[in-house]
Amino acid sequence: MNNVRGIVFDCDGVLFESQQANLAYYNTILEHFSEEPVEAHDHDRAHLCHTAASPEVFLQLLGEQRLDEALTLAAKLDYRQFIPYMNPAPGLTQALSALSARFPLAIATNRGYSMPQILQHFELEDFFSTVVTSKDVARPKPHPDMLLEAAKRLDLPVESLLFIGDSELDQAAAKQAGMRFAVYRGRMEADLVLDHHQELVEMLKQAQ
């Protein structure tokens, strides 16, 4: 993995195991509409809640007529109540500490307003030069907008960055942006497959 000058991370499924938090968040909104909750074993709907931006999730789960009301309710929720359901990836802090000493790091996530609270809670905010969310761009992943925005903020060529994701949305965004892609704990097509963040630390040491 030569000539990497910066690293961009997805949040959910990469920095954190957060499916339980995501389902609790969306099920709180579904309860307001007297809808059945999404269960972890409901793979398709659970995966939607884990990867897509909120407008798309609410559109799929509640329909267009209830979309605006759902987004209004979601904006009023204090996400801090769901953070205890999140677990940092194994060895995350140590890996970010090592990587941030050598590269600028960024986050590109389909989350909206919750990232500052999450990073502050886990004391990770100092590792990242910038955070791009779905609120910062016109189109969320799988579109390339937030990866291009991350490159712009880091003032680095897109092709010099490595994006670490775990879903087909991440894969598609990287391909459209022209950014190298590493899949974390997945088996989809990628430039690099990672099962642990420390692997990336070691690989980049060897490449320099």
N, C-alpha and C positions, 0 to 999 in steps of 0.2 A: 504494500500500500504506500507507494511513493508520492512525494510532492503534495501531501495533505498539509494545508495551511490553516485549516479551521474545521471545527466539528459542530454539526447541528443535531440536536436530539429531539425526537418525539417525546411526549410525556407519558401518556398512559400505555402500560405494557412494556415500556423501555426504562424510564426512570423509576416508575412505580408499578407495583401490582395494585390496580385500582378498580377492578371490576366490581367488587362489593360496594365501593363508594359510589361508583357511577350508577349502579342499579338502585341504591338507596336514594340517590338524588332524583333520578327520573321517576321512580315509584312514588315519591312524595308528590310529584305533580300529577301522576296518573290517579292517585288516590283522590285528589281534588275533583277530578272528573268522573269518579266512581268507576274507573277502569281497573281491570285485573292487573296485578303487578307483573313485571317481567322477571322471570326466574332464570337462574344461571343455566339450567338445563335446556332452556329455550334458546338454542344456539344462535339462530339468525337474529332474533330481536336483541339478545344480550350482546352479540357482536356489534350490532348497530349502535347500541348505547355506549359501547366501549371505544368506538372509533370515529363516529360521525360527529359533526358539529350539531349543537342543540337544535337549530332550526330544522335541519333534516330529520333528526330524531323525532321531534314533535310532529313534523309533517307526516312521517310514516306511521307513528303510533296513534295520533289523534286526528289527523286530517286537516285540510286547509282551513276549514271553518273555525277550528279551535286553536289554530296556530298562534295567532296574536295574543290570545288570552294566556296560553301556556308560556309564551316568552315573557309576558309581563309578570306572571307569577314567579317564574324562574329568576328573573332579575331581582326580585325582592327577597329571595332565599339567602340566608347567611350560610355560605358554603362551609364555613368552619365546622359546622356540626357533622359534616361527612368526612373530614380529613382523618379522624381517628381510624377510619376503615381502610386507609391507604397504607401500603408498606413499601418502603424504598427497596429497590432491587439490591440483591446481595453485593456487598462490596462497593456500593455506589459512591459513598463519600470519599473513600480512599482513591477510587479511580478518577473521580472528578478533580480531586486535589492534584493528582499527578498530571492529568491532561491539561488542566487550566494553567499549570505552571509553564506549559510549552506552546499551547494553542489558545486562541480565542474560542470560547464556546457559546453556543446559542441554543435556544429552544424554539421549535416550530410545532405548535399544537392546535388541534381543533377545539380545545377548550376556549372559553371566552374570558370571563372576569376572574376566575378562581386562582390563576397561577401565582400572583403576588402572595396571597395568603398561604398557599401550599409551600412555596419556596421559603417563606419566612418561618413557617411552622417547623420545617425540617432543617432550617439553617443552611440552605443551599444557595441563597441568592447571590452571594459573592463570587460564586464560580462562573456565573454567566455574564457575558458582555451584553447580551440583548435577549429579549423574549418576544417572539412574534406569536400572536394568537389569532383566532378567527375574527376578532374584532378589529384587527389591524389591516385587514385586506378585504378586497371585494369578494373573493371566492375562497372557501376553505379547501383543504385537501379533499379529493385527489387532484385538484388544480394546483399548479406550481407556484401560485402567487406568494405564499408565505415563505417558501424557500428562496425565491428571488428577492423578497424583502429582507430576509436574513442576510443574504450575500451583500445586499446594498448597505445594510447597517454595519456589517463587519468590514465593509470596504475591501472585499476580496472577490476575485473571479469565481463564478459559480462552479467552474470545473476544478477549482482548488479545494473545494469543501467536500466533506463526507457527511451524509445524512444517515442517522441511525433510526430505524423504525421497525415496526412489527406487523404492519397490516398491508393489505393490498392498496389502501388509500395512500400510504406512505410510499410504496413502491411506484405507484403511478405518478405521484407528485415529483419524485426524484427523476423519473424518466423524462417527464415533460420539461423539467427545469434544466436538464443536462447536468445533474449533480450525481456524484457517485453514491451508491446506496449500500448500506450494511444492514442486514436483517438480524434483529435480536430475538433469539429463541424462536426462530421460525425456519421454514424450509422452502421459502419461495425463492425465485431467481433473484440474485443479488451479486454485487461485486465482492461481498464479504459476508460470512455467516458467523455470528457471535453467540455463544452460550453464556458468557460472563463478561462483564465490563472490563475486568482485568486483562482479558485476552486482547482487547483493543490497545490497552496501555503497552503491553509487551510487543504487539505487532508494530506499533508506531515507533517504539524504541529501536527495533531491528531495522526499520526502513530508513531511519535517519542516518 
